[in-house]
Amino acid sequence: MALAALAVFAVFALVAGGARVLIQRRRTGDTGIRQFRPRPGSVQWWAHWGFVTGGLITGLAAPLADLAGLAPIPLADRPAVTAAGVVLAVAGVAATFAAQLAMGASWRIGVDDTERTGLVTTGVFAYVRNPIFAAMLATFAGLALMVPNLVAAVGYVLLLAGVQAQIRAVEEPYLQHIHGRAYADYTARVGRFVPGVGRQRQFQQ
């Protein structure tokens, strides 16, 4: 199962990273990558490295630790858990790529405060504000369940912390600043990661 987890992680990296960047470059002339521009020590910088480190630990280090003989967490060491992990990881890869494509020309990795992108609220974005991150979290949850050891658990916690910091402290404030009332109305009716959950309450003046 560790080899299968490594294979899924490789496919995720190639599809959600490489293929999506190439598509963006071909369609717009821009890679869409902004993640390496943040000032070192900034919130976005920490979020980036939390996300990247957590992803590498969960998707790469945990399967390698499994191959090296690290025992799984007993409560999760069950065939049903492993099977659920496979389904979740594979579905998550497909959902991540689909959500990335649905974002069209507005797709970015990271945030550049000096640019303005369109606010996408249609398709899957009409139901969830952050479908790409939601699908990625599902992917790595599946990978962690495929090799449910302590390394995977630690990696997923770091990944989750990085994603939460990126969304709550970087992307949501940026979108609020750029799109104003349109984004406020959007957050009031659409959930953050799952439909109906994490909607922002709007206060009347």
PyMOL commands that place a pseudoatom at each C-alpha (Angstrom):
pseudoatom trace, name=CA, resn=MET, resi=1, chain=A, elem=C, hetatm=0, pos=[0.000, 0.000, 0.000]
pseudoatom trace, name=CA, resn=ALA, resi=2, chain=A, elem=C, hetatm=0, pos=[2.932, 2.353, 0.579]
pseudoatom trace, name=CA, resn=LEU, resi=3, chain=A, elem=C, hetatm=0, pos=[3.902, 2.033, -3.083]
pseudoatom trace, name=CA, resn=ALA, resi=4, chain=A, elem=C, hetatm=0, pos=[0.338, 2.784, -4.108]
pseudoatom trace, name=CA, resn=ALA, resi=5, chain=A, elem=C, hetatm=0, pos=[0.376, 5.887, -1.905]
pseudoatom trace, name=CA, resn=LEU, resi=6, chain=A, elem=C, hetatm=0, pos=[3.597, 7.055, -3.527]
pseudoatom trace, name=CA, resn=ALA, resi=7, chain=A, elem=C, hetatm=0, pos=[2.057, 6.517, -6.957]
pseudoatom trace, name=CA, resn=VAL, resi=8, chain=A, elem=C, hetatm=0, pos=[-1.052, 8.546, -6.070]
pseudoatom trace, name=CA, resn=PHE, resi=9, chain=A, elem=C, hetatm=0, pos=[1.112, 11.327, -4.659]
pseudoatom trace, name=CA, resn=ALA, resi=10, chain=A, elem=C, hetatm=0, pos=[3.175, 11.391, -7.853]
pseudoatom trace, name=CA, resn=VAL, resi=11, chain=A, elem=C, hetatm=0, pos=[0.037, 11.611, -9.991]
pseudoatom trace, name=CA, resn=PHE, resi=12, chain=A, elem=C, hetatm=0, pos=[-1.268, 14.427, -7.789]
pseudoatom trace, name=CA, resn=ALA, resi=13, chain=A, elem=C, hetatm=0, pos=[1.970, 16.388, -8.203]
pseudoatom trace, name=CA, resn=LEU, resi=14, chain=A, elem=C, hetatm=0, pos=[2.024, 15.874, -11.970]
pseudoatom trace, name=CA, resn=VAL, resi=15, chain=A, elem=C, hetatm=0, pos=[-1.645, 16.685, -12.552]
pseudoatom trace, name=CA, resn=ALA, resi=16, chain=A, elem=C, hetatm=0, pos=[-2.450, 19.367, -9.960]
pseudoatom trace, name=CA, resn=GLY, resi=17, chain=A, elem=C, hetatm=0, pos=[0.958, 20.979, -10.232]
pseudoatom trace, name=CA, resn=GLY, resi=18, chain=A, elem=C, hetatm=0, pos=[2.651, 20.366, -13.558]
pseudoatom trace, name=CA, resn=ALA, resi=19, chain=A, elem=C, hetatm=0, pos=[-0.308, 19.869, -15.898]
pseudoatom trace, name=CA, resn=ARG, resi=20, chain=A, elem=C, hetatm=0, pos=[-2.350, 22.743, -14.472]
pseudoatom trace, name=CA, resn=VAL, resi=21, chain=A, elem=C, hetatm=0, pos=[0.592, 25.133, -14.734]
pseudoatom trace, name=CA, resn=LEU, resi=22, chain=A, elem=C, hetatm=0, pos=[1.173, 24.138, -18.357]
pseudoatom trace, name=CA, resn=ILE, resi=23, chain=A, elem=C, hetatm=0, pos=[-2.498, 24.624, -19.203]
pseudoatom trace, name=CA, resn=GLN, resi=24, chain=A, elem=C, hetatm=0, pos=[-2.503, 28.054, -17.552]
pseudoatom trace, name=CA, resn=ARG, resi=25, chain=A, elem=C, hetatm=0, pos=[0.652, 29.063, -19.412]
pseudoatom trace, name=CA, resn=ARG, resi=26, chain=A, elem=C, hetatm=0, pos=[-0.780, 27.954, -22.748]
pseudoatom trace, name=CA, resn=ARG, resi=27, chain=A, elem=C, hetatm=0, pos=[-4.113, 29.699, -22.221]
pseudoatom trace, name=CA, resn=THR, resi=28, chain=A, elem=C, hetatm=0, pos=[-2.942, 32.957, -20.666]
pseudoatom trace, name=CA, resn=GLY, resi=29, chain=A, elem=C, hetatm=0, pos=[0.822, 33.216, -21.146]
pseudoatom trace, name=CA, resn=ASP, resi=30, chain=A, elem=C, hetatm=0, pos=[1.233, 33.198, -17.339]
pseudoatom trace, name=CA, resn=THR, resi=31, chain=A, elem=C, hetatm=0, pos=[2.007, 30.210, -15.118]
pseudoatom trace, name=CA, resn=GLY, resi=32, chain=A, elem=C, hetatm=0, pos=[-0.253, 31.481, -12.321]
pseudoatom trace, name=CA, resn=ILE, resi=33, chain=A, elem=C, hetatm=0, pos=[2.429, 30.773, -9.726]
pseudoatom trace, name=CA, resn=ARG, resi=34, chain=A, elem=C, hetatm=0, pos=[2.630, 33.447, -7.020]
pseudoatom trace, name=CA, resn=GLN, resi=35, chain=A, elem=C, hetatm=0, pos=[3.594, 31.253, -4.080]
pseudoatom trace, name=CA, resn=PHE, resi=36, chain=A, elem=C, hetatm=0, pos=[7.309, 32.074, -4.131]
pseudoatom trace, name=CA, resn=ARG, resi=37, chain=A, elem=C, hetatm=0, pos=[6.851, 35.848, -3.989]
pseudoatom trace, name=CA, resn=PRO, resi=38, chain=A, elem=C, hetatm=0, pos=[5.856, 36.305, -0.324]
pseudoatom trace, name=CA, resn=ARG, resi=39, chain=A, elem=C, hetatm=0, pos=[8.183, 38.169, 2.000]
pseudoatom trace, name=CA, resn=PRO, resi=40, chain=A, elem=C, hetatm=0, pos=[10.103, 35.698, 4.184]
pseudoatom trace, name=CA, resn=GLY, resi=41, chain=A, elem=C, hetatm=0, pos=[8.520, 35.521, 7.614]
pseudoatom trace, name=CA, resn=SER, resi=42, chain=A, elem=C, hetatm=0, pos=[5.125, 36.770, 6.402]
pseudoatom trace, name=CA, resn=VAL, resi=43, chain=A, elem=C, hetatm=0, pos=[1.922, 34.843, 7.070]
pseudoatom trace, name=CA, resn=GLN, resi=44, chain=A, elem=C, hetatm=0, pos=[1.761, 33.694, 3.451]
pseudoatom trace, name=CA, resn=TRP, resi=45, chain=A, elem=C, hetatm=0, pos=[5.372, 32.537, 3.641]
pseudoatom trace, name=CA, resn=TRP, resi=46, chain=A, elem=C, hetatm=0, pos=[4.667, 30.451, 6.752]
pseudoatom trace, name=CA, resn=ALA, resi=47, chain=A, elem=C, hetatm=0, pos=[1.431, 29.124, 5.252]
pseudoatom trace, name=CA, resn=HIS, resi=48, chain=A, elem=C, hetatm=0, pos=[3.283, 28.112, 2.106]
pseudoatom trace, name=CA, resn=TRP, resi=49, chain=A, elem=C, hetatm=0, pos=[5.972, 26.204, 3.930]
pseudoatom trace, name=CA, resn=GLY, resi=50, chain=A, elem=C, hetatm=0, pos=[3.484, 24.590, 6.308]
pseudoatom trace, name=CA, resn=PHE, resi=51, chain=A, elem=C, hetatm=0, pos=[1.482, 23.402, 3.336]
pseudoatom trace, name=CA, resn=VAL, resi=52, chain=A, elem=C, hetatm=0, pos=[4.486, 22.212, 1.321]
pseudoatom trace, name=CA, resn=THR, resi=53, chain=A, elem=C, hetatm=0, pos=[6.202, 20.538, 4.272]
pseudoatom trace, name=CA, resn=GLY, resi=54, chain=A, elem=C, hetatm=0, pos=[3.009, 18.860, 5.439]
pseudoatom trace, name=CA, resn=GLY, resi=55, chain=A, elem=C, hetatm=0, pos=[2.258, 17.637, 1.930]
pseudoatom trace, name=CA, resn=LEU, resi=56, chain=A, elem=C, hetatm=0, pos=[5.714, 16.175, 1.450]
pseudoatom trace, name=CA, resn=ILE, resi=57, chain=A, elem=C, hetatm=0, pos=[5.644, 14.494, 4.844]
pseudoatom trace, name=CA, resn=THR, resi=58, chain=A, elem=C, hetatm=0, pos=[2.203, 12.985, 4.239]
pseudoatom trace, name=CA, resn=GLY, resi=59, chain=A, elem=C, hetatm=0, pos=[2.641, 12.043, 0.604]
pseudoatom trace, name=CA, resn=LEU, resi=60, chain=A, elem=C, hetatm=0, pos=[6.309, 11.071, 0.523]
pseudoatom trace, name=CA, resn=ALA, resi=61, chain=A, elem=C, hetatm=0, pos=[7.874, 10.606, 3.953]
pseudoatom trace, name=CA, resn=ALA, resi=62, chain=A, elem=C, hetatm=0, pos=[4.995, 8.598, 5.445]
pseudoatom trace, name=CA, resn=PRO, resi=63, chain=A, elem=C, hetatm=0, pos=[4.988, 5.913, 2.715]
pseudoatom trace, name=CA, resn=LEU, resi=64, chain=A, elem=C, hetatm=0, pos=[8.787, 5.718, 2.859]
pseudoatom trace, name=CA, resn=ALA, resi=65, chain=A, elem=C, hetatm=0, pos=[8.589, 5.316, 6.639]
pseudoatom trace, name=CA, resn=ASP, resi=66, chain=A, elem=C, hetatm=0, pos=[6.056, 2.536, 6.108]
pseudoatom trace, name=CA, resn=LEU, resi=67, chain=A, elem=C, hetatm=0, pos=[8.430, 0.787, 3.702]
pseudoatom trace, name=CA, resn=ALA, resi=68, chain=A, elem=C, hetatm=0, pos=[11.210, 1.201, 6.258]
pseudoatom trace, name=CA, resn=GLY, resi=69, chain=A, elem=C, hetatm=0, pos=[9.128, -0.682, 8.829]
pseudoatom trace, name=CA, resn=LEU, resi=70, chain=A, elem=C, hetatm=0, pos=[7.385, 2.019, 10.854]
pseudoatom trace, name=CA, resn=ALA, resi=71, chain=A, elem=C, hetatm=0, pos=[4.303, 0.454, 12.434]
pseudoatom trace, name=CA, resn=PRO, resi=72, chain=A, elem=C, hetatm=0, pos=[0.883, 1.920, 11.671]
pseudoatom trace, name=CA, resn=ILE, resi=73, chain=A, elem=C, hetatm=0, pos=[-1.320, 3.480, 14.329]
pseudoatom trace, name=CA, resn=PRO, resi=74, chain=A, elem=C, hetatm=0, pos=[-3.236, 0.463, 15.727]
pseudoatom trace, name=CA, resn=LEU, resi=75, chain=A, elem=C, hetatm=0, pos=[-6.728, 1.980, 15.600]
pseudoatom trace, name=CA, resn=ALA, resi=76, chain=A, elem=C, hetatm=0, pos=[-6.314, 2.825, 11.914]
pseudoatom trace, name=CA, resn=ASP, resi=77, chain=A, elem=C, hetatm=0, pos=[-4.630, -0.417, 10.885]
pseudoatom trace, name=CA, resn=ARG, resi=78, chain=A, elem=C, hetatm=0, pos=[-7.703, -1.962, 9.240]
pseudoatom trace, name=CA, resn=PRO, resi=79, chain=A, elem=C, hetatm=0, pos=[-8.457, -2.995, 5.645]
pseudoatom trace, name=CA, resn=ALA, resi=80, chain=A, elem=C, hetatm=0, pos=[-11.606, -0.857, 5.587]
pseudoatom trace, name=CA, resn=VAL, resi=81, chain=A, elem=C, hetatm=0, pos=[-9.593, 2.220, 6.579]
pseudoatom trace, name=CA, resn=THR, resi=82, chain=A, elem=C, hetatm=0, pos=[-7.007, 1.542, 3.891]
pseudoatom trace, name=CA, resn=ALA, resi=83, chain=A, elem=C, hetatm=0, pos=[-9.690, 0.997, 1.248]
pseudoatom trace, name=CA, resn=ALA, resi=84, chain=A, elem=C, hetatm=0, pos=[-11.406, 4.236, 2.235]
pseudoatom trace, name=CA, resn=GLY, resi=85, chain=A, elem=C, hetatm=0, pos=[-8.058, 5.982, 1.943]
pseudoatom trace, name=CA, resn=VAL, resi=86, chain=A, elem=C, hetatm=0, pos=[-7.550, 4.743, -1.604]
pseudoatom trace, name=CA, resn=VAL, resi=87, chain=A, elem=C, hetatm=0, pos=[-11.001, 5.902, -2.693]
pseudoatom trace, name=CA, resn=LEU, resi=88, chain=A, elem=C, hetatm=0, pos=[-10.607, 9.274, -0.976]
pseudoatom trace, name=CA, resn=ALA, resi=89, chain=A, elem=C, hetatm=0, pos=[-7.123, 9.908, -2.379]
pseudoatom trace, name=CA, resn=VAL, resi=90, chain=A, elem=C, hetatm=0, pos=[-7.987, 9.002, -5.972]
pseudoatom trace, name=CA, resn=ALA, resi=91, chain=A, elem=C, hetatm=0, pos=[-11.253, 10.946, -5.899]
pseudoatom trace, name=CA, resn=GLY, resi=92, chain=A, elem=C, hetatm=0, pos=[-9.420, 13.874, -4.321]
pseudoatom trace, name=CA, resn=VAL, resi=93, chain=A, elem=C, hetatm=0, pos=[-6.867, 14.040, -7.128]
pseudoatom trace, name=CA, resn=ALA, resi=94, chain=A, elem=C, hetatm=0, pos=[-9.618, 14.125, -9.748]
pseudoatom trace, name=CA, resn=ALA, resi=95, chain=A, elem=C, hetatm=0, pos=[-11.639, 16.687, -7.797]
pseudoatom trace, name=CA, resn=THR, resi=96, chain=A, elem=C, hetatm=0, pos=[-8.596, 18.923, -7.282]
pseudoatom trace, name=CA, resn=PHE, resi=97, chain=A, elem=C, hetatm=0, pos=[-7.841, 19.055, -10.993]
pseudoatom trace, name=CA, resn=ALA, resi=98, chain=A, elem=C, hetatm=0, pos=[-11.493, 19.619, -11.910]
pseudoatom trace, name=CA, resn=ALA, resi=99, chain=A, elem=C, hetatm=0, pos=[-11.773, 22.508, -9.424]
pseudoatom trace, name=CA, resn=GLN, resi=100, chain=A, elem=C, hetatm=0, pos=[-8.539, 24.034, -10.723]
pseudoatom trace, name=CA, resn=LEU, resi=101, chain=A, elem=C, hetatm=0, pos=[-9.880, 23.974, -14.266]
pseudoatom trace, name=CA, resn=ALA, resi=102, chain=A, elem=C, hetatm=0, pos=[-13.193, 25.463, -13.111]
pseudoatom trace, name=CA, resn=MET, resi=103, chain=A, elem=C, hetatm=0, pos=[-11.329, 28.515, -11.830]
pseudoatom trace, name=CA, resn=GLY, resi=104, chain=A, elem=C, hetatm=0, pos=[-10.223, 29.350, -15.368]
pseudoatom trace, name=CA, resn=ALA, resi=105, chain=A, elem=C, hetatm=0, pos=[-7.912, 32.321, -15.905]
pseudoatom trace, name=CA, resn=SER, resi=106, chain=A, elem=C, hetatm=0, pos=[-8.300, 33.387, -12.257]
pseudoatom trace, name=CA, resn=TRP, resi=107, chain=A, elem=C, hetatm=0, pos=[-6.409, 30.311, -11.024]
pseudoatom trace, name=CA, resn=ARG, resi=108, chain=A, elem=C, hetatm=0, pos=[-3.326, 31.121, -8.978]
pseudoatom trace, name=CA, resn=ILE, resi=109, chain=A, elem=C, hetatm=0, pos=[-0.945, 29.380, -6.601]
pseudoatom trace, name=CA, resn=GLY, resi=110, chain=A, elem=C, hetatm=0, pos=[-0.493, 31.974, -3.887]
pseudoatom trace, name=CA, resn=VAL, resi=111, chain=A, elem=C, hetatm=0, pos=[-1.542, 35.624, -3.787]
pseudoatom trace, name=CA, resn=ASP, resi=112, chain=A, elem=C, hetatm=0, pos=[-0.025, 38.746, -5.293]
pseudoatom trace, name=CA, resn=ASP, resi=113, chain=A, elem=C, hetatm=0, pos=[-1.546, 41.793, -3.575]
pseudoatom trace, name=CA, resn=THR, resi=114, chain=A, elem=C, hetatm=0, pos=[-0.789, 43.980, -6.584]
pseudoatom trace, name=CA, resn=GLU, resi=115, chain=A, elem=C, hetatm=0, pos=[-3.018, 42.131, -9.068]
pseudoatom trace, name=CA, resn=ARG, resi=116, chain=A, elem=C, hetatm=0, pos=[-6.762, 41.776, -9.446]
pseudoatom trace, name=CA, resn=THR, resi=117, chain=A, elem=C, hetatm=0, pos=[-8.314, 38.514, -10.599]
pseudoatom trace, name=CA, resn=GLY, resi=118, chain=A, elem=C, hetatm=0, pos=[-11.956, 37.808, -11.326]
pseudoatom trace, name=CA, resn=LEU, resi=119, chain=A, elem=C, hetatm=0, pos=[-14.164, 36.451, -8.546]
pseudoatom trace, name=CA, resn=VAL, resi=120, chain=A, elem=C, hetatm=0, pos=[-15.341, 32.979, -9.584]
pseudoatom trace, name=CA, resn=THR, resi=121, chain=A, elem=C, hetatm=0, pos=[-18.716, 32.091, -8.059]
pseudoatom trace, name=CA, resn=THR, resi=122, chain=A, elem=C, hetatm=0, pos=[-20.151, 29.670, -10.615]
pseudoatom trace, name=CA, resn=GLY, resi=123, chain=A, elem=C, hetatm=0, pos=[-19.896, 25.915, -11.096]
pseudoatom trace, name=CA, resn=VAL, resi=124, chain=A, elem=C, hetatm=0, pos=[-18.495, 24.134, -8.053]
pseudoatom trace, name=CA, resn=PHE, resi=125, chain=A, elem=C, hetatm=0, pos=[-17.638, 27.551, -6.575]
pseudoatom trace, name=CA, resn=ALA, resi=126, chain=A, elem=C, hetatm=0, pos=[-21.354, 28.185, -6.198]
pseudoatom trace, name=CA, resn=TYR, resi=127, chain=A, elem=C, hetatm=0, pos=[-21.400, 25.485, -3.511]
pseudoatom trace, name=CA, resn=VAL, resi=128, chain=A, elem=C, hetatm=0, pos=[-17.969, 25.787, -1.859]
pseudoatom trace, name=CA, resn=ARG, resi=129, chain=A, elem=C, hetatm=0, pos=[-15.676, 28.816, -1.708]
pseudoatom trace, name=CA, resn=ASN, resi=130, chain=A, elem=C, hetatm=0, pos=[-12.465, 26.792, -1.645]
pseudoatom trace, name=CA, resn=PRO, resi=131, chain=A, elem=C, hetatm=0, pos=[-13.101, 23.591, -3.617]
pseudoatom trace, name=CA, resn=ILE, resi=132, chain=A, elem=C, hetatm=0, pos=[-9.463, 23.233, -4.649]
pseudoatom trace, name=CA, resn=PHE, resi=133, chain=A, elem=C, hetatm=0, pos=[-8.203, 23.266, -1.072]
pseudoatom trace, name=CA, resn=ALA, resi=134, chain=A, elem=C, hetatm=0, pos=[-11.098, 21.058, 0.050]
pseudoatom trace, name=CA, resn=ALA, resi=135, chain=A, elem=C, hetatm=0, pos=[-10.225, 18.476, -2.599]
pseudoatom trace, name=CA, resn=MET, resi=136, chain=A, elem=C, hetatm=0, pos=[-6.529, 18.661, -1.745]
pseudoatom trace, name=CA, resn=LEU, resi=137, chain=A, elem=C, hetatm=0, pos=[-7.265, 18.087, 1.934]
pseudoatom trace, name=CA, resn=ALA, resi=138, chain=A, elem=C, hetatm=0, pos=[-9.349, 15.069, 0.934]
pseudoatom trace, name=CA, resn=THR, resi=139, chain=A, elem=C, hetatm=0, pos=[-6.483, 13.773, -1.216]
pseudoatom trace, name=CA, resn=PHE, resi=140, chain=A, elem=C, hetatm=0, pos=[-3.953, 13.941, 1.586]
pseudoatom trace, name=CA, resn=ALA, resi=141, chain=A, elem=C, hetatm=0, pos=[-6.398, 12.568, 4.138]
pseudoatom trace, name=CA, resn=GLY, resi=142, chain=A, elem=C, hetatm=0, pos=[-6.732, 9.580, 1.834]
pseudoatom trace, name=CA, resn=LEU, resi=143, chain=A, elem=C, hetatm=0, pos=[-2.960, 9.250, 1.535]
pseudoatom trace, name=CA, resn=ALA, resi=144, chain=A, elem=C, hetatm=0, pos=[-2.646, 9.371, 5.326]
pseudoatom trace, name=CA, resn=LEU, resi=145, chain=A, elem=C, hetatm=0, pos=[-5.237, 6.612, 5.666]
pseudoatom trace, name=CA, resn=MET, resi=146, chain=A, elem=C, hetatm=0, pos=[-3.409, 4.475, 3.111]
pseudoatom trace, name=CA, resn=VAL, resi=147, chain=A, elem=C, hetatm=0, pos=[-0.316, 4.468, 5.338]
pseudoatom trace, name=CA, resn=PRO, resi=148, chain=A, elem=C, hetatm=0, pos=[-1.755, 5.447, 8.739]
pseudoatom trace, name=CA, resn=ASN, resi=149, chain=A, elem=C, hetatm=0, pos=[1.423, 5.926, 10.724]
pseudoatom trace, name=CA, resn=LEU, resi=150, chain=A, elem=C, hetatm=0, pos=[2.581, 8.710, 13.026]
pseudoatom trace, name=CA, resn=VAL, resi=151, chain=A, elem=C, hetatm=0, pos=[4.538, 10.427, 10.243]
pseudoatom trace, name=CA, resn=ALA, resi=152, chain=A, elem=C, hetatm=0, pos=[1.380, 10.714, 8.134]
pseudoatom trace, name=CA, resn=ALA, resi=153, chain=A, elem=C, hetatm=0, pos=[-0.575, 12.109, 11.082]
pseudoatom trace, name=CA, resn=VAL, resi=154, chain=A, elem=C, hetatm=0, pos=[2.041, 14.788, 11.801]
pseudoatom trace, name=CA, resn=GLY, resi=155, chain=A, elem=C, hetatm=0, pos=[2.284, 15.696, 8.124]
pseudoatom trace, name=CA, resn=TYR, resi=156, chain=A, elem=C, hetatm=0, pos=[-1.448, 16.072, 7.748]
pseudoatom trace, name=CA, resn=VAL, resi=157, chain=A, elem=C, hetatm=0, pos=[-1.678, 18.337, 10.800]
pseudoatom trace, name=CA, resn=LEU, resi=158, chain=A, elem=C, hetatm=0, pos=[1.002, 20.609, 9.284]
pseudoatom trace, name=CA, resn=LEU, resi=159, chain=A, elem=C, hetatm=0, pos=[-0.767, 20.566, 5.938]
pseudoatom trace, name=CA, resn=LEU, resi=160, chain=A, elem=C, hetatm=0, pos=[-4.092, 21.454, 7.517]
pseudoatom trace, name=CA, resn=ALA, resi=161, chain=A, elem=C, hetatm=0, pos=[-2.524, 24.298, 9.499]
pseudoatom trace, name=CA, resn=GLY, resi=162, chain=A, elem=C, hetatm=0, pos=[-0.880, 25.689, 6.363]
pseudoatom trace, name=CA, resn=VAL, resi=163, chain=A, elem=C, hetatm=0, pos=[-4.121, 25.557, 4.373]
pseudoatom trace, name=CA, resn=GLN, resi=164, chain=A, elem=C, hetatm=0, pos=[-6.113, 27.215, 7.139]
pseudoatom trace, name=CA, resn=ALA, resi=165, chain=A, elem=C, hetatm=0, pos=[-3.535, 29.998, 7.469]
pseudoatom trace, name=CA, resn=GLN, resi=166, chain=A, elem=C, hetatm=0, pos=[-3.460, 30.545, 3.709]
pseudoatom trace, name=CA, resn=ILE, resi=167, chain=A, elem=C, hetatm=0, pos=[-7.228, 30.785, 3.408]
pseudoatom trace, name=CA, resn=ARG, resi=168, chain=A, elem=C, hetatm=0, pos=[-8.145, 32.687, 6.578]
pseudoatom trace, name=CA, resn=ALA, resi=169, chain=A, elem=C, hetatm=0, pos=[-5.175, 35.042, 6.886]
pseudoatom trace, name=CA, resn=VAL, resi=170, chain=A, elem=C, hetatm=0, pos=[-4.135, 35.538, 3.251]
pseudoatom trace, name=CA, resn=GLU, resi=171, chain=A, elem=C, hetatm=0, pos=[-6.703, 34.722, 0.580]
pseudoatom trace, name=CA, resn=GLU, resi=172, chain=A, elem=C, hetatm=0, pos=[-9.933, 35.754, 2.278]
pseudoatom trace, name=CA, resn=PRO, resi=173, chain=A, elem=C, hetatm=0, pos=[-8.605, 39.194, 3.347]
pseudoatom trace, name=CA, resn=TYR, resi=174, chain=A, elem=C, hetatm=0, pos=[-7.169, 39.702, -0.155]
pseudoatom trace, name=CA, resn=LEU, resi=175, chain=A, elem=C, hetatm=0, pos=[-10.458, 38.823, -1.874]
pseudoatom trace, name=CA, resn=GLN, resi=176, chain=A, elem=C, hetatm=0, pos=[-12.408, 40.990, 0.561]
pseudoatom trace, name=CA, resn=HIS, resi=177, chain=A, elem=C, hetatm=0, pos=[-10.126, 43.930, -0.193]
pseudoatom trace, name=CA, resn=ILE, resi=178, chain=A, elem=C, hetatm=0, pos=[-10.269, 43.428, -3.973]
pseudoatom trace, name=CA, resn=HIS, resi=179, chain=A, elem=C, hetatm=0, pos=[-13.936, 42.578, -4.438]
pseudoatom trace, name=CA, resn=GLY, resi=180, chain=A, elem=C, hetatm=0, pos=[-15.550, 44.275, -1.450]
pseudoatom trace, name=CA, resn=ARG, resi=181, chain=A, elem=C, hetatm=0, pos=[-19.309, 43.790, -1.117]
pseudoatom trace, name=CA, resn=ALA, resi=182, chain=A, elem=C, hetatm=0, pos=[-19.446, 41.183, -3.907]
pseudoatom trace, name=CA, resn=TYR, resi=183, chain=A, elem=C, hetatm=0, pos=[-17.123, 38.917, -1.927]
pseudoatom trace, name=CA, resn=ALA, resi=184, chain=A, elem=C, hetatm=0, pos=[-18.891, 39.654, 1.359]
pseudoatom trace, name=CA, resn=ASP, resi=185, chain=A, elem=C, hetatm=0, pos=[-22.199, 38.607, -0.190]
pseudoatom trace, name=CA, resn=TYR, resi=186, chain=A, elem=C, hetatm=0, pos=[-20.557, 35.488, -1.611]
pseudoatom trace, name=CA, resn=THR, resi=187, chain=A, elem=C, hetatm=0, pos=[-19.118, 34.441, 1.763]
pseudoatom trace, name=CA, resn=ALA, resi=188, chain=A, elem=C, hetatm=0, pos=[-22.520, 34.963, 3.375]
pseudoatom trace, name=CA, resn=ARG, resi=189, chain=A, elem=C, hetatm=0, pos=[-24.201, 32.377, 1.178]
pseudoatom trace, name=CA, resn=VAL, resi=190, chain=A, elem=C, hetatm=0, pos=[-21.439, 29.835, 0.372]
pseudoatom trace, name=CA, resn=GLY, resi=191, chain=A, elem=C, hetatm=0, pos=[-19.518, 27.614, 2.798]
pseudoatom trace, name=CA, resn=ARG, resi=192, chain=A, elem=C, hetatm=0, pos=[-15.735, 27.645, 3.140]
pseudoatom trace, name=CA, resn=PHE, resi=193, chain=A, elem=C, hetatm=0, pos=[-14.904, 23.944, 2.563]
pseudoatom trace, name=CA, resn=VAL, resi=194, chain=A, elem=C, hetatm=0, pos=[-18.264, 22.180, 2.476]
pseudoatom trace, name=CA, resn=PRO, resi=195, chain=A, elem=C, hetatm=0, pos=[-21.685, 23.501, 1.440]
pseudoatom trace, name=CA, resn=GLY, resi=196, chain=A, elem=C, hetatm=0, pos=[-23.365, 25.611, 4.114]
pseudoatom trace, name=CA, resn=VAL, resi=197, chain=A, elem=C, hetatm=0, pos=[-20.520, 25.407, 6.643]
pseudoatom trace, name=CA, resn=GLY, resi=198, chain=A, elem=C, hetatm=0, pos=[-18.260, 28.386, 7.323]
pseudoatom trace, name=CA, resn=ARG, resi=199, chain=A, elem=C, hetatm=0, pos=[-20.473, 31.071, 5.872]
pseudoatom trace, name=CA, resn=GLN, resi=200, chain=A, elem=C, hetatm=0, pos=[-19.629, 34.559, 7.087]
pseudoatom trace, name=CA, resn=ARG, resi=201, chain=A, elem=C, hetatm=0, pos=[-22.289, 36.495, 8.961]
pseudoatom trace, name=CA, resn=GLN, resi=202, chain=A, elem=C, hetatm=0, pos=[-22.992, 39.916, 7.523]
pseudoatom trace, name=CA, resn=PHE, resi=203, chain=A, elem=C, hetatm=0, pos=[-23.859, 42.767, 9.852]
pseudoatom trace, name=CA, resn=GLN, resi=204, chain=A, elem=C, hetatm=0, pos=[-26.276, 45.485, 8.862]
pseudoatom trace, name=CA, resn=GLN, resi=205, chain=A, elem=C, hetatm=0, pos=[-25.164, 49.059, 9.408]
for i in range(1, 205): cmd.bond("trace and resi %d" % i, "trace and resi %d" % (i + 1))
show_as sticks, trace
zoom trace
